[in-house]
Amino acid sequence: MGALEVEAEAAEVGIDPERLGRIRDRMRPYVDDGLLPGWLYVVARAGKVVAVETYGHRDVEAGLPVEVDTLFRLYSMTKPITSVAALMLWEQGAFELKDPVARFLPDLAGVRVWRGGSALNPVTEPVTEPLTVWNLLTHTAGFTYGFHHAHPVDAMYRAAGFEWGVPPGIDSAEAVARWAQLPLVFQPGTEWNYGVSTDVLGRLVEVVSGQPLDRFFAERIFRPLGMTDTGFCAPVDQQHRLAALYAPTPGTRVARRLDAMGDHAKTEPTFLSGGGGLVGTAHDYHRFATMLLRRGLLDGCRVLGPRSVAFMASNHLPGGADLTAFGRPLFAETAFDGVGFGLGVSVTIDPIKAKVPGSVGDFSWGGAASTTFWVDPTEDLTCLFLTQLLPSSTHPLRSQLKALVHQALVA
């Protein structure tokens, strides 16, 4: 179990401590008003943690507080970790980003693309360009999520048992085989759409490495980085540290317990979801974020080359477009205006257009339970916010937090 402690005074690294306290002042009412169960945030600059704060409860009903070592469901904050895993294999020459995915996952060789019709009677066509590894990393593959409720293919996913998860008892190989039978929403590379691409990428990591995803993560990322509390479920002897999951009550938005989904984190899954399966602590994810800020290196352990991290955190959308121009106008764990997309992370390309303070080139991602992190190389800054309220679109936590952190930077 890794410790997470304040390492420097905020003023030492150009952060006004009084202004930094505004984060606490703004975020506490969410808990006091019953809208969030509790939260934890971490701010670090110049390699030093300057703020670690908790408030509220990890389990409201039991009266258990959020603590620094609380275990949180990371959900889609798993995606950057899976993307790093794939890039590690790419650095070894195991594949090129232009390689067809079907070379490694043959079930996808015959995938087709939605053209018209209905969810019950779709009209499809063949792909015009092969689905590539780059498409998986950039969400330009044409996969979707059943929970979007925005396209007939989304309804086909739900009908096949893919809404907030996968049908019981299937593994990643079977999930990919079933997704291959459903049409893509568009021709690969022509648009951006948030979907199961990173789950498919996780299966690619398994096939290419010859290891289950949990073992690859543990051996190649978690152990080297000292991420001792991150895995695909909370161990039985550590479940007292696991935060409960909540969702807003319709109308009042008061947080209510959601054990039907939350309890999934208590058992080892058959499906190792590279898109959303991990449970972890603030200490562990802070280590991961710091590794990215340090261009792939942490405490003498190099996970990725510095140029690979820079490549990952560059906007890969064609023509330098933002997600508003190239994406579909529906939910994702990021803003769309002024924000591009790299290899597994969103990338700020125009803070003015985004209407949120930030730096060109800062990169981030969030999870379905309202968690988020970002890395800002220009400001030498990382920030992490953990809570457990599903879905993450309930409150504007991410934009508020980013503005609050930036207004505290005075040097």
Buried (B, 14 or more C-beta within 10 A) or exposed (E): EBEBEBBBEBBEBBBBEEBBBBBBEBBBEBBEEBBBBBBBBBBBBBEBBBBBBBBBBBBBEEEBEBBBBBBBBBBBBBBBBBBBBBBBBBBEEBBEBEBBBBBBBEBBBEBBBBEEEEBEEBEBEEBEEBBBBBBBBBBBBBBBBBBBEBBBBBBBBBEBBBBBBBEEEBBBBBBBBBBBEBBBBBBBBBBBBBBBBBBBBBBBBBBBBEBBBBEBBBEBBBEBBBBBBBBBBBBEEBEEBBBBBBBBEEEEBEBBBBEEBBEBBBEEBEBBBBBBBBBBBBBBBBBBBBBBBBBBBBEEBEBBBEEBBBBBBBBBBEEEBBBBBBBBEBBBBBBBBBBBBBBBBBBBBBBEBBEBBBBBBBBBBBBBBBBBBBBBBEBBBBBBBBBBBBBBEBBEBBBBBBBBBBBBBEE
